[in-house]
């Protein structure tokens, strides 16, 4: 990761985004700037892990039905 100071942001049009950029303020890391492509690469796996976690919680709570059961319930609803 590349590290720069806050004053470096004044030239924001020339930011090197090949890798995440750490911005320091008063000598301490304060911000991370990254390209949208890099951010999307991180966001997608995180979203999938959240979905897996939700599914696990639903299964433990007994809030899961088989596809055959769902199809049967939908067919009954369609008939009424």
mmCIF file of the N, C-alpha and C atoms, coordinates in Angstrom:
data_MODEL
# 
_entry.id   MODEL 
# 
loop_
_atom_site.group_PDB 
_atom_site.id 
_atom_site.type_symbol 
_atom_site.label_atom_id 
_atom_site.label_alt_id 
_atom_site.label_comp_id 
_atom_site.label_asym_id 
_atom_site.label_entity_id 
_atom_site.label_seq_id 
_atom_site.pdbx_PDB_ins_code 
_atom_site.Cartn_x 
_atom_site.Cartn_y 
_atom_site.Cartn_z 
_atom_site.occupancy 
_atom_site.B_iso_or_equiv 
_atom_site.pdbx_formal_charge 
_atom_site.auth_seq_id 
_atom_site.auth_comp_id 
_atom_site.auth_asym_id 
_atom_site.auth_atom_id 
_atom_site.pdbx_PDB_model_num 
ATOM 1   N N  . UNK A 1 1  ? 0.832   -1.180  0.000   1.00 0.00 ? 1  UNK A N  1 
ATOM 2   C CA . UNK A 1 1  ? 0.000   0.000   0.000   1.00 0.00 ? 1  UNK A CA 1 
ATOM 3   C C  . UNK A 1 1  ? 0.878   1.245   0.000   1.00 0.00 ? 1  UNK A C  1 
ATOM 4   N N  . UNK A 1 2  ? 0.412   2.209   -0.694  1.00 0.00 ? 2  UNK A N  1 
ATOM 5   C CA . UNK A 1 2  ? 1.110   3.484   -0.811  1.00 0.00 ? 2  UNK A CA 1 
ATOM 6   C C  . UNK A 1 2  ? 0.609   4.413   0.287   1.00 0.00 ? 2  UNK A C  1 
ATOM 7   N N  . UNK A 1 3  ? 1.492   5.206   0.907   1.00 0.00 ? 3  UNK A N  1 
ATOM 8   C CA . UNK A 1 3  ? 1.104   6.115   1.990   1.00 0.00 ? 3  UNK A CA 1 
ATOM 9   C C  . UNK A 1 3  ? 1.441   7.547   1.589   1.00 0.00 ? 3  UNK A C  1 
ATOM 10  N N  . UNK A 1 4  ? 0.477   8.450   1.800   1.00 0.00 ? 4  UNK A N  1 
ATOM 11  C CA . UNK A 1 4  ? 0.662   9.878   1.512   1.00 0.00 ? 4  UNK A CA 1 
ATOM 12  C C  . UNK A 1 4  ? 0.012   10.707  2.609   1.00 0.00 ? 4  UNK A C  1 
ATOM 13  N N  . UNK A 1 5  ? 0.316   12.009  2.627   1.00 0.00 ? 5  UNK A N  1 
ATOM 14  C CA . UNK A 1 5  ? -0.291  12.921  3.605   1.00 0.00 ? 5  UNK A CA 1 
ATOM 15  C C  . UNK A 1 5  ? -1.575  13.521  3.033   1.00 0.00 ? 5  UNK A C  1 
ATOM 16  N N  . UNK A 1 6  ? -2.356  14.157  3.906   1.00 0.00 ? 6  UNK A N  1 
ATOM 17  C CA . UNK A 1 6  ? -3.604  14.794  3.482   1.00 0.00 ? 6  UNK A CA 1 
ATOM 18  C C  . UNK A 1 6  ? -3.330  15.872  2.433   1.00 0.00 ? 6  UNK A C  1 
ATOM 19  N N  . UNK A 1 7  ? -2.262  16.594  2.575   1.00 0.00 ? 7  UNK A N  1 
ATOM 20  C CA . UNK A 1 7  ? -1.964  17.665  1.606   1.00 0.00 ? 7  UNK A CA 1 
ATOM 21  C C  . UNK A 1 7  ? -1.738  17.109  0.202   1.00 0.00 ? 7  UNK A C  1 
ATOM 22  N N  . UNK A 1 8  ? -1.378  15.835  0.097   1.00 0.00 ? 8  UNK A N  1 
ATOM 23  C CA . UNK A 1 8  ? -1.203  15.186  -1.211  1.00 0.00 ? 8  UNK A CA 1 
ATOM 24  C C  . UNK A 1 8  ? -2.511  15.155  -1.980  1.00 0.00 ? 8  UNK A C  1 
ATOM 25  N N  . UNK A 1 9  ? -3.655  15.158  -1.293  1.00 0.00 ? 9  UNK A N  1 
ATOM 26  C CA . UNK A 1 9  ? -4.969  15.089  -1.942  1.00 0.00 ? 9  UNK A CA 1 
ATOM 27  C C  . UNK A 1 9  ? -5.302  16.338  -2.752  1.00 0.00 ? 9  UNK A C  1 
ATOM 28  N N  . UNK A 1 10 ? -4.571  17.395  -2.560  1.00 0.00 ? 10 UNK A N  1 
ATOM 29  C CA . UNK A 1 10 ? -4.818  18.600  -3.356  1.00 0.00 ? 10 UNK A CA 1 
ATOM 30  C C  . UNK A 1 10 ? -4.653  18.313  -4.842  1.00 0.00 ? 10 UNK A C  1 
ATOM 31  N N  . UNK A 1 11 ? -3.850  17.348  -5.179  1.00 0.00 ? 11 UNK A N  1 
ATOM 32  C CA . UNK A 1 11 ? -3.636  16.944  -6.569  1.00 0.00 ? 11 UNK A CA 1 
ATOM 33  C C  . UNK A 1 11 ? -4.391  15.643  -6.842  1.00 0.00 ? 11 UNK A C  1 
ATOM 34  N N  . UNK A 1 12 ? -5.643  15.614  -6.473  1.00 0.00 ? 12 UNK A N  1 
ATOM 35  C CA . UNK A 1 12 ? -6.439  14.388  -6.548  1.00 0.00 ? 12 UNK A CA 1 
ATOM 36  C C  . UNK A 1 12 ? -6.566  13.819  -7.957  1.00 0.00 ? 12 UNK A C  1 
ATOM 37  N N  . UNK A 1 13 ? -6.442  14.642  -8.972  1.00 0.00 ? 13 UNK A N  1 
ATOM 38  C CA . UNK A 1 13 ? -6.576  14.141  -10.336 1.00 0.00 ? 13 UNK A CA 1 
ATOM 39  C C  . UNK A 1 13 ? -5.443  13.199  -10.713 1.00 0.00 ? 13 UNK A C  1 
ATOM 40  N N  . UNK A 1 14 ? -4.335  13.261  -9.999  1.00 0.00 ? 14 UNK A N  1 
ATOM 41  C CA . UNK A 1 14 ? -3.167  12.445  -10.331 1.00 0.00 ? 14 UNK A CA 1 
ATOM 42  C C  . UNK A 1 14 ? -2.915  11.332  -9.315  1.00 0.00 ? 14 UNK A C  1 
ATOM 43  N N  . UNK A 1 15 ? -3.951  10.880  -8.627  1.00 0.00 ? 15 UNK A N  1 
ATOM 44  C CA . UNK A 1 15 ? -3.755  9.845   -7.610  1.00 0.00 ? 15 UNK A CA 1 
ATOM 45  C C  . UNK A 1 15 ? -3.359  8.519   -8.249  1.00 0.00 ? 15 UNK A C  1 
ATOM 46  N N  . UNK A 1 16 ? -2.333  7.871   -7.714  1.00 0.00 ? 16 UNK A N  1 
ATOM 47  C CA . UNK A 1 16 ? -1.964  6.545   -8.215  1.00 0.00 ? 16 UNK A CA 1 
ATOM 48  C C  . UNK A 1 16 ? -2.894  5.495   -7.616  1.00 0.00 ? 16 UNK A C  1 
ATOM 49  N N  . UNK A 1 17 ? -3.753  4.887   -8.424  1.00 0.00 ? 17 UNK A N  1 
ATOM 50  C CA . UNK A 1 17 ? -4.738  3.939   -7.901  1.00 0.00 ? 17 UNK A CA 1 
ATOM 51  C C  . UNK A 1 17 ? -4.443  2.492   -8.300  1.00 0.00 ? 17 UNK A C  1 
ATOM 52  N N  . UNK A 1 18 ? -3.169  2.191   -8.588  1.00 0.00 ? 18 UNK A N  1 
ATOM 53  C CA . UNK A 1 18 ? -2.825  0.809   -8.903  1.00 0.00 ? 18 UNK A CA 1 
ATOM 54  C C  . UNK A 1 18 ? -3.007  -0.083  -7.685  1.00 0.00 ? 18 UNK A C  1 
ATOM 55  N N  . UNK A 1 19 ? -2.885  0.511   -6.512  1.00 0.00 ? 19 UNK A N  1 
ATOM 56  C CA . UNK A 1 19 ? -3.078  -0.185  -5.247  1.00 0.00 ? 19 UNK A CA 1 
ATOM 57  C C  . UNK A 1 19 ? -3.760  0.780   -4.283  1.00 0.00 ? 19 UNK A C  1 
ATOM 58  N N  . UNK A 1 20 ? -4.366  0.283   -3.203  1.00 0.00 ? 20 UNK A N  1 
ATOM 59  C CA . UNK A 1 20 ? -4.997  1.190   -2.240  1.00 0.00 ? 20 UNK A CA 1 
ATOM 60  C C  . UNK A 1 20 ? -3.987  2.219   -1.715  1.00 0.00 ? 20 UNK A C  1 
ATOM 61  N N  . UNK A 1 21 ? -4.464  3.418   -1.478  1.00 0.00 ? 21 UNK A N  1 
ATOM 62  C CA . UNK A 1 21 ? -3.626  4.529   -1.047  1.00 0.00 ? 21 UNK A CA 1 
ATOM 63  C C  . UNK A 1 21 ? -4.043  4.936   0.365   1.00 0.00 ? 21 UNK A C  1 
ATOM 64  N N  . UNK A 1 22 ? -3.127  4.875   1.305   1.00 0.00 ? 22 UNK A N  1 
ATOM 65  C CA . UNK A 1 22 ? -3.404  5.289   2.690   1.00 0.00 ? 22 UNK A CA 1 
ATOM 66  C C  . UNK A 1 22 ? -3.071  6.770   2.808   1.00 0.00 ? 22 UNK A C  1 
ATOM 67  N N  . UNK A 1 23 ? -4.007  7.538   3.354   1.00 0.00 ? 23 UNK A N  1 
ATOM 68  C CA . UNK A 1 23 ? -3.808  8.964   3.583   1.00 0.00 ? 23 UNK A CA 1 
ATOM 69  C C  . UNK A 1 23 ? -3.639  9.178   5.078   1.00 0.00 ? 23 UNK A C  1 
ATOM 70  N N  . UNK A 1 24 ? -2.554  9.856   5.444   1.00 0.00 ? 24 UNK A N  1 
ATOM 71  C CA . UNK A 1 24 ? -2.307  10.128  6.861   1.00 0.00 ? 24 UNK A CA 1 
ATOM 72  C C  . UNK A 1 24 ? -2.705  11.556  7.199   1.00 0.00 ? 24 UNK A C  1 
ATOM 73  N N  . UNK A 1 25 ? -3.038  11.743  8.455   1.00 0.00 ? 25 UNK A N  1 
ATOM 74  C CA . UNK A 1 25 ? -3.351  13.076  8.965   1.00 0.00 ? 25 UNK A CA 1 
ATOM 75  C C  . UNK A 1 25 ? -2.648  13.188  10.310  1.00 0.00 ? 25 UNK A C  1 
ATOM 76  N N  . UNK A 1 26 ? -1.804  14.186  10.442  1.00 0.00 ? 26 UNK A N  1 
ATOM 77  C CA . UNK A 1 26 ? -0.988  14.348  11.638  1.00 0.00 ? 26 UNK A CA 1 
ATOM 78  C C  . UNK A 1 26 ? -0.155  13.096  11.922  1.00 0.00 ? 26 UNK A C  1 
ATOM 79  N N  . UNK A 1 27 ? 0.331   12.477  10.850  1.00 0.00 ? 27 UNK A N  1 
ATOM 80  C CA . UNK A 1 27 ? 1.205   11.317  10.983  1.00 0.00 ? 27 UNK A CA 1 
ATOM 81  C C  . UNK A 1 27 ? 0.517   9.997   11.258  1.00 0.00 ? 27 UNK A C  1 
ATOM 82  N N  . UNK A 1 28 ? -0.818  10.000  11.318  1.00 0.00 ? 28 UNK A N  1 
ATOM 83  C CA . UNK A 1 28 ? -1.558  8.770   11.613  1.00 0.00 ? 28 UNK A CA 1 
ATOM 84  C C  . UNK A 1 28 ? -2.449  8.402   10.425  1.00 0.00 ? 28 UNK A C  1 
ATOM 85  N N  . UNK A 1 29 ? -2.572  7.121   10.106  1.00 0.00 ? 29 UNK A N  1 
ATOM 86  C CA . UNK A 1 29 ? -3.464  6.720   9.014   1.00 0.00 ? 29 UNK A CA 1 
ATOM 87  C C  . UNK A 1 29 ? -4.894  7.195   9.292   1.00 0.00 ? 29 UNK A C  1 
ATOM 88  N N  . UNK A 1 30 ? -5.508  7.867   8.304   1.00 0.00 ? 30 UNK A N  1 
ATOM 89  C CA . UNK A 1 30 ? -6.851  8.413   8.491   1.00 0.00 ? 30 UNK A CA 1 
ATOM 90  C C  . UNK A 1 30 ? -7.837  7.926   7.427   1.00 0.00 ? 30 UNK A C  1 
ATOM 91  N N  . UNK A 1 31 ? -7.376  7.699   6.204   1.00 0.00 ? 31 UNK A N  1 
ATOM 92  C CA . UNK A 1 31 ? -8.267  7.336   5.106   1.00 0.00 ? 31 UNK A CA 1 
ATOM 93  C C  . UNK A 1 31 ? -7.584  6.315   4.195   1.00 0.00 ? 31 UNK A C  1 
ATOM 94  N N  . UNK A 1 32 ? -8.400  5.583   3.450   1.00 0.00 ? 32 UNK A N  1 
ATOM 95  C CA . UNK A 1 32 ? -7.893  4.711   2.401   1.00 0.00 ? 32 UNK A CA 1 
ATOM 96  C C  . UNK A 1 32 ? -8.636  5.064   1.126   1.00 0.00 ? 32 UNK A C  1 
ATOM 97  N N  . UNK A 1 33 ? -7.891  5.291   0.062   1.00 0.00 ? 33 UNK A N  1 
ATOM 98  C CA . UNK A 1 33 ? -8.484  5.575   -1.238  1.00 0.00 ? 33 UNK A CA 1 
ATOM 99  C C  . UNK A 1 33 ? -8.134  4.405   -2.144  1.00 0.00 ? 33 UNK A C  1 
ATOM 100 N N  . UNK A 1 34 ? -9.143  3.889   -2.839  1.00 0.00 ? 34 UNK A N  1 
ATOM 101 C CA . UNK A 1 34 ? -8.903  2.773   -3.746  1.00 0.00 ? 34 UNK A CA 1 
ATOM 102 C C  . UNK A 1 34 ? -9.770  2.927   -4.986  1.00 0.00 ? 34 UNK A C  1 
ATOM 103 N N  . UNK A 1 35 ? -9.395  2.248   -6.038  1.00 0.00 ? 35 UNK A N  1 
ATOM 104 C CA . UNK A 1 35 ? -10.169 2.329   -7.273  1.00 0.00 ? 35 UNK A CA 1 
ATOM 105 C C  . UNK A 1 35 ? -11.500 1.602   -7.086  1.00 0.00 ? 35 UNK A C  1 
ATOM 106 N N  . UNK A 1 36 ? -12.468 1.943   -7.897  1.00 0.00 ? 36 UNK A N  1 
ATOM 107 C CA . UNK A 1 36 ? -13.786 1.302   -7.805  1.00 0.00 ? 36 UNK A CA 1 
ATOM 108 C C  . UNK A 1 36 ? -13.683 -0.174  -8.150  1.00 0.00 ? 36 UNK A C  1 
ATOM 109 N N  . UNK A 1 37 ? -12.775 -0.537  -9.043  1.00 0.00 ? 37 UNK A N  1 
ATOM 110 C CA . UNK A 1 37 ? -12.595 -1.942  -9.402  1.00 0.00 ? 37 UNK A CA 1 
ATOM 111 C C  . UNK A 1 37 ? -12.118 -2.747  -8.200  1.00 0.00 ? 37 UNK A C  1 
ATOM 112 N N  . UNK A 1 38 ? -11.140 -2.191  -7.468  1.00 0.00 ? 38 UNK A N  1 
ATOM 113 C CA . UNK A 1 38 ? -10.637 -2.876  -6.273  1.00 0.00 ? 38 UNK A CA 1 
ATOM 114 C C  . UNK A 1 38 ? -11.736 -2.992  -5.221  1.00 0.00 ? 38 UNK A C  1 
ATOM 115 N N  . UNK A 1 39 ? -12.517 -1.937  -5.070  1.00 0.00 ? 39 UNK A N  1 
ATOM 116 C CA . UNK A 1 39 ? -13.598 -1.959  -4.073  1.00 0.00 ? 39 UNK A CA 1 
ATOM 117 C C  . UNK A 1 39 ? -14.626 -3.022  -4.428  1.00 0.00 ? 39 UNK A C  1 
ATOM 118 N N  . UNK A 1 40 ? -14.994 -3.115  -5.698  1.00 0.00 ? 40 UNK A N  1 
ATOM 119 C CA . UNK A 1 40 ? -15.959 -4.122  -6.131  1.00 0.00 ? 40 UNK A CA 1 
ATOM 120 C C  . UNK A 1 40 ? -15.431 -5.530  -5.926  1.00 0.00 ? 40 UNK A C  1 
ATOM 121 N N  . UNK A 1 41 ? -14.128 -5.727  -6.126  1.00 0.00 ? 41 UNK A N  1 
ATOM 122 C CA . UNK A 1 41 ? -13.532 -7.040  -5.890  1.00 0.00 ? 41 UNK A CA 1 
ATOM 123 C C  . UNK A 1 41 ? -13.690 -7.465  -4.438  1.00 0.00 ? 41 UNK A C  1 
ATOM 124 N N  . UNK A 1 42 ? -13.680 -6.514  -3.527  1.00 0.00 ? 42 UNK A N  1 
ATOM 125 C CA . UNK A 1 42 ? -13.845 -6.818  -2.104  1.00 0.00 ? 42 UNK A CA 1 
ATOM 126 C C  . UNK A 1 42 ? -15.316 -6.932  -1.712  1.00 0.00 ? 42 UNK A C  1 
ATOM 127 N N  . UNK A 1 43 ? -16.160 -6.080  -2.284  1.00 0.00 ? 43 UNK A N  1 
ATOM 128 C CA . UNK A 1 43 ? -17.568 -6.050  -1.897  1.00 0.00 ? 43 UNK A CA 1 
ATOM 129 C C  . UNK A 1 43 ? -18.328 -7.321  -2.277  1.00 0.00 ? 43 UNK A C  1 
ATOM 130 N N  . UNK A 1 44 ? -18.055 -7.875  -3.442  1.00 0.00 ? 44 UNK A N  1 
ATOM 131 C CA . UNK A 1 44 ? -18.796 -9.059  -3.899  1.00 0.00 ? 44 UNK A CA 1 
ATOM 132 C C  . UNK A 1 44 ? -18.598 -10.260 -2.984  1.00 0.00 ? 44 UNK A C  1 
ATOM 133 N N  . UNK A 1 45 ? -17.361 -10.618 -2.633  1.00 0.00 ? 45 UNK A N  1 
ATOM 134 C CA . UNK A 1 45 ? -17.198 -11.753 -1.709  1.00 0.00 ? 45 UNK A CA 1 
ATOM 135 C C  . UNK A 1 45 ? -17.813 -11.495 -0.335  1.00 0.00 ? 45 UNK A C  1 
ATOM 136 N N  . UNK A 1 46 ? -17.744 -10.256 0.129   1.00 0.00 ? 46 UNK A N  1 
ATOM 137 C CA . UNK A 1 46 ? -18.345 -9.925  1.422   1.00 0.00 ? 46 UNK A CA 1 
ATOM 138 C C  . UNK A 1 46 ? -19.857 -10.113 1.361   1.00 0.00 ? 46 UNK A C  1 
ATOM 139 N N  . UNK A 1 47 ? -20.479 -9.686  0.272   1.00 0.00 ? 47 UNK A N  1 
ATOM 140 C CA . UNK A 1 47 ? -21.928 -9.855  0.107   1.00 0.00 ? 47 UNK A CA 1 
ATOM 141 C C  . UNK A 1 47 ? -22.298 -11.337 0.073   1.00 0.00 ? 47 UNK A C  1 
ATOM 142 N N  . UNK A 1 48 ? -21.499 -12.144 -0.610  1.00 0.00 ? 48 UNK A N  1 
ATOM 143 C CA . UNK A 1 48 ? -21.773 -13.590 -0.656  1.00 0.00 ? 48 UNK A CA 1 
ATOM 144 C C  . UNK A 1 48 ? -21.657 -14.219 0.724   1.00 0.00 ? 48 UNK A C  1 
ATOM 145 N N  . UNK A 1 49 ? -20.664 -13.800 1.494   1.00 0.00 ? 49 UNK A N  1 
ATOM 146 C CA . UNK A 1 49 ? -20.521 -14.326 2.853   1.00 0.00 ? 49 UNK A CA 1 
ATOM 147 C C  . UNK A 1 49 ? -21.711 -13.940 3.729   1.00 0.00 ? 49 UNK A C  1 
ATOM 148 N N  . UNK A 1 50 ? -22.225 -12.736 3.540   1.00 0.00 ? 50 UNK A N  1 
ATOM 149 C CA . UNK A 1 50 ? -23.413 -12.314 4.288   1.00 0.00 ? 50 UNK A CA 1 
ATOM 150 C C  . UNK A 1 50 ? -24.608 -13.195 3.931   1.00 0.00 ? 50 UNK A C  1 
ATOM 151 N N  . UNK A 1 51 ? -24.777 -13.484 2.635   1.00 0.00 ? 51 UNK A N  1 
ATOM 152 C CA . UNK A 1 51 ? -25.887 -14.342 2.208   1.00 0.00 ? 51 UNK A CA 1 
ATOM 153 C C  . UNK A 1 51 ? -25.767 -15.739 2.806   1.00 0.00 ? 51 UNK A C  1 
ATOM 154 N N  . UNK A 1 52 ? -24.566 -16.269 2.840   1.00 0.00 ? 52 UNK A N  1 
ATOM 155 C CA . UNK A 1 52 ? -24.341 -17.586 3.443   1.00 0.00 ? 52 UNK A CA 1 
ATOM 156 C C  . UNK A 1 52 ? -24.690 -17.535 4.932   1.00 0.00 ? 52 UNK A C  1 
ATOM 157 N N  . UNK A 1 53 ? -24.316 -16.471 5.590   1.00 0.00 ? 53 UNK A N  1 
ATOM 158 C CA . UNK A 1 53 ? -24.626 -16.315 7.009   1.00 0.00 ? 53 UNK A CA 1 
ATOM 159 C C  . UNK A 1 53 ? -26.138 -16.245 7.241   1.00 0.00 ? 53 UNK A C  1 
ATOM 160 N N  . UNK A 1 54 ? -26.857 -15.490 6.399   1.00 0.00 ? 54 UNK A N  1 
ATOM 161 C CA . UNK A 1 54 ? -28.313 -15.413 6.508   1.00 0.00 ? 54 UNK A CA 1 
ATOM 162 C C  . UNK A 1 54 ? -28.929 -16.795 6.302   1.00 0.00 ? 54 UNK A C  1 
ATOM 163 N N  . UNK A 1 55 ? -28.446 -17.515 5.292   1.00 0.00 ? 55 UNK A N  1 
ATOM 164 C CA . UNK A 1 55 ? -28.980 -18.845 5.006   1.00 0.00 ? 55 UNK A CA 1 
ATOM 165 C C  . UNK A 1 55 ? -28.765 -19.783 6.194   1.00 0.00 ? 55 UNK A C  1 
ATOM 166 N N  . UNK A 1 56 ? -27.598 -19.709 6.783   1.00 0.00 ? 56 UNK A N  1 
ATOM 167 C CA . UNK A 1 56 ? -27.294 -20.555 7.947   1.00 0.00 ? 56 UNK A CA 1 
ATOM 168 C C  . UNK A 1 56 ? -28.243 -20.231 9.097   1.00 0.00 ? 56 UNK A C  1 
ATOM 169 N N  . UNK A 1 57 ? -28.470 -18.945 9.338   1.00 0.00 ? 57 UNK A N  1 
ATOM 170 C CA . UNK A 1 57 ? -29.385 -18.532 10.411  1.00 0.00 ? 57 UNK A CA 1 
ATOM 171 C C  . UNK A 1 57 ? -30.812 -18.994 10.123  1.00 0.00 ? 57 UNK A C  1 
ATOM 172 N N  . UNK A 1 58 ? -31.252 -18.890 8.878   1.00 0.00 ? 58 UNK A N  1 
ATOM 173 C CA . UNK A 1 58 ? -32.590 -19.342 8.503   1.00 0.00 ? 58 UNK A CA 1 
ATOM 174 C C  . UNK A 1 58 ? -32.724 -20.844 8.707   1.00 0.00 ? 58 UNK A C  1 
ATOM 175 N N  . UNK A 1 59 ? -31.686 -21.582 8.325   1.00 0.00 ? 59 UNK A N  1 
ATOM 176 C CA . UNK A 1 59 ? -31.736 -23.036 8.492   1.00 0.00 ? 59 UNK A CA 1 
ATOM 177 C C  . UNK A 1 59 ? -31.817 -23.402 9.973   1.00 0.00 ? 59 UNK A C  1 
ATOM 178 N N  . UNK A 1 60 ? -31.032 -22.744 10.809  1.00 0.00 ? 60 UNK A N  1 
ATOM 179 C CA . UNK A 1 60 ? -31.052 -23.019 12.248  1.00 0.00 ? 60 UNK A CA 1 
ATOM 180 C C  . UNK A 1 60 ? -32.390 -22.653 12.875  1.00 0.00 ? 60 UNK A C  1 
ATOM 181 N N  . UNK A 1 61 ? -33.062 -21.645 12.326  1.00 0.00 ? 61 UNK A N  1 
ATOM 182 C CA . UNK A 1 61 ? -34.351 -21.212 12.863  1.00 0.00 ? 61 UNK A CA 1 
ATOM 183 C C  . UNK A 1 61 ? -35.512 -22.011 12.270  1.00 0.00 ? 61 UNK A C  1 
ATOM 184 N N  . UNK A 1 62 ? -35.209 -22.919 11.339  1.00 0.00 ? 62 UNK A N  1 
ATOM 185 C CA . UNK A 1 62 ? -36.265 -23.718 10.728  1.00 0.00 ? 62 UNK A CA 1 
ATOM 186 C C  . UNK A 1 62 ? -37.110 -22.953 9.734   1.00 0.00 ? 62 UNK A C  1 
ATOM 187 N N  . UNK A 1 63 ? -36.560 -21.906 9.143   1.00 0.00 ? 63 UNK A N  1 
ATOM 188 C CA . UNK A 1 63 ? -37.316 -21.071 8.202   1.00 0.00 ? 63 UNK A CA 1 
ATOM 189 C C  . UNK A 1 63 ? -36.987 -21.424 6.751   1.00 0.00 ? 63 UNK A C  1 
ATOM 190 N N  . UNK A 1 64 ? -36.730 -22.719 6.503   1.00 0.00 ? 64 UNK A N  1 
ATOM 191 C CA . UNK A 1 64 ? -36.359 -23.170 5.166   1.00 0.00 ? 64 UNK A CA 1 
ATOM 192 C C  . UNK A 1 64 ? -37.356 -24.229 4.725   1.00 0.00 ? 64 UNK A C  1 
ATOM 193 N N  . UNK A 1 65 ? -37.758 -24.184 3.456   1.00 0.00 ? 65 UNK A N  1 
ATOM 194 C CA . UNK A 1 65 ? -38.659 -25.199 2.900   1.00 0.00 ? 65 UNK A CA 1 
ATOM 195 C C  . UNK A 1 65 ? -38.019 -25.772 1.638   1.00 0.00 ? 65 UNK A C  1 
ATOM 196 N N  . UNK A 1 66 ? -38.400 -26.984 1.296   1.00 0.00 ? 66 UNK A N  1 
ATOM 197 C CA . UNK A 1 66 ? -37.881 -27.597 0.076   1.00 0.00 ? 66 UNK A CA 1 
ATOM 198 C C  . UNK A 1 66 ? -38.548 -26.964 -1.140  1.00 0.00 ? 66 UNK A C  1 
ATOM 199 N N  . UNK A 1 67 ? -37.926 -27.141 -2.293  1.00 0.00 ? 67 UNK A N  1 
ATOM 200 C CA . UNK A 1 67 ? -38.503 -26.569 -3.509  1.00 0.00 ? 67 UNK A CA 1 
ATOM 201 C C  . UNK A 1 67 ? -39.838 -27.236 -3.833  1.00 0.00 ? 67 UNK A C  1 
ATOM 202 N N  . UNK A 1 68 ? -39.956 -28.559 -3.558  1.00 0.00 ? 68 UNK A N  1 
ATOM 203 C CA . UNK A 1 68 ? -41.226 -29.251 -3.807  1.00 0.00 ? 68 UNK A CA 1 
ATOM 204 C C  . UNK A 1 68 ? -42.336 -28.687 -2.917  1.00 0.00 ? 68 UNK A C  1 
ATOM 205 N N  . UNK A 1 69 ? -42.010 -28.435 -1.660  1.00 0.00 ? 69 UNK A N  1 
ATOM 206 C CA . UNK A 1 69 ? -42.989 -27.866 -0.740  1.00 0.00 ? 69 UNK A CA 1 
ATOM 207 C C  . UNK A 1 69 ? -43.418 -26.473 -1.205  1.00 0.00 ? 69 UNK A C  1 
ATOM 208 N N  . UNK A 1 70 ? -42.454 -25.675 -1.628  1.00 0.00 ? 70 UNK A N  1 
ATOM 209 C CA . UNK A 1 70 ? -42.761 -24.323 -2.107  1.00 0.00 ? 70 UNK A CA 1 
ATOM 210 C C  . UNK A 1 70 ? -43.645 -24.374 -3.346  1.00 0.00 ? 70 UNK A C  1 
ATOM 211 N N  . UNK A 1 71 ? -43.303 -25.255 -4.289  1.00 0.00 ? 71 UNK A N  1 
ATOM 212 C CA . UNK A 1 71 ? -44.120 -25.380 -5.501  1.00 0.00 ? 71 UNK A CA 1 
ATOM 213 C C  . UNK A 1 71 ? -45.543 -25.785 -5.157  1.00 0.00 ? 71 UNK A C  1 
ATOM 214 N N  . UNK A 1 72 ? -45.711 -26.711 -4.214  1.00 0.00 ? 72 UNK A N  1 
ATOM 215 C CA . UNK A 1 72 ? -47.042 -27.134 -3.793  1.00 0.00 ? 72 UNK A CA 1 
ATOM 216 C C  . UNK A 1 72 ? -47.827 -25.990 -3.176  1.00 0.00 ? 72 UNK A C  1 
ATOM 217 N N  . UNK A 1 73 ? -47.178 -25.224 -2.322  1.00 0.00 ? 73 UNK A N  1 
ATOM 218 C CA . UNK A 1 73 ? -47.856 -24.085 -1.684  1.00 0.00 ? 73 UNK A CA 1 
ATOM 219 C C  . UNK A 1 73 ? -48.259 -23.040 -2.722  1.00 0.00 ? 73 UNK A C  1 
ATOM 220 N N  . UNK A 1 74 ? -47.379 -22.781 -3.697  1.00 0.00 ? 74 UNK A N  1 
ATOM 221 C CA . UNK A 1 74 ? -47.708 -21.810 -4.744  1.00 0.00 ? 74 UNK A CA 1 
ATOM 222 C C  . UNK A 1 74 ? -48.852 -22.311 -5.621  1.00 0.00 ? 74 UNK A C  1 
ATOM 223 N N  . UNK A 1 75 ? -48.872 -23.599 -5.902  1.00 0.00 ? 75 UNK A N  1 
ATOM 224 C CA . UNK A 1 75 ? -49.960 -24.170 -6.711  1.00 0.00 ? 75 UNK A CA 1 
ATOM 225 C C  . UNK A 1 75 ? -51.291 -24.029 -5.990  1.00 0.00 ? 75 UNK A C  1 
ATOM 226 N N  . UNK A 1 76 ? -51.307 -24.304 -4.679  1.00 0.00 ? 76 UNK A N  1 
ATOM 227 C CA . UNK A 1 76 ? -52.537 -24.145 -3.892  1.00 0.00 ? 76 UNK A CA 1 
ATOM 228 C C  . UNK A 1 76 ? -52.995 -22.702 -3.886  1.00 0.00 ? 76 UNK A C  1 
ATOM 229 N N  . UNK A 1 77 ? -52.056 -21.776 -3.749  1.00 0.00 ? 77 UNK A N  1 
ATOM 230 C CA . UNK A 1 77 ? -52.405 -20.364 -3.725  1.00 0.00 ? 77 UNK A CA 1 
ATOM 231 C C  . UNK A 1 77 ? -52.974 -19.929 -5.068  1.00 0.00 ? 77 UNK A C  1 
ATOM 232 N N  . UNK A 1 78 ? -52.430 -20.475 -6.152  1.00 0.00 ? 78 UNK A N  1 
ATOM 233 C CA . UNK A 1 78 ? -52.903 -20.133 -7.490  1.00 0.00 ? 78 UNK A CA 1 
ATOM 234 C C  . UNK A 1 78 ? -54.323 -20.621 -7.716  1.00 0.00 ? 78 UNK A C  1 
ATOM 235 N N  . UNK A 1 79 ? -54.686 -21.792 -7.137  1.00 0.00 ? 79 UNK A N  1 
ATOM 236 C CA . UNK A 1 79 ? -56.015 -22.367 -7.301  1.00 0.00 ? 79 UNK A CA 1 
ATOM 237 C C  . UNK A 1 79 ? -57.074 -21.579 -6.553  1.00 0.00 ? 79 UNK A C  1 
ATOM 238 N N  . UNK A 1 80 ? -56.688 -20.949 -5.445  1.00 0.00 ? 80 UNK A N  1 
ATOM 239 C CA . UNK A 1 80 ? -57.706 -20.215 -4.676  1.00 0.00 ? 80 UNK A CA 1 
ATOM 240 C C  . UNK A 1 80 ? -57.889 -18.808 -5.093  1.00 0.00 ? 80 UNK A C  1 
# 
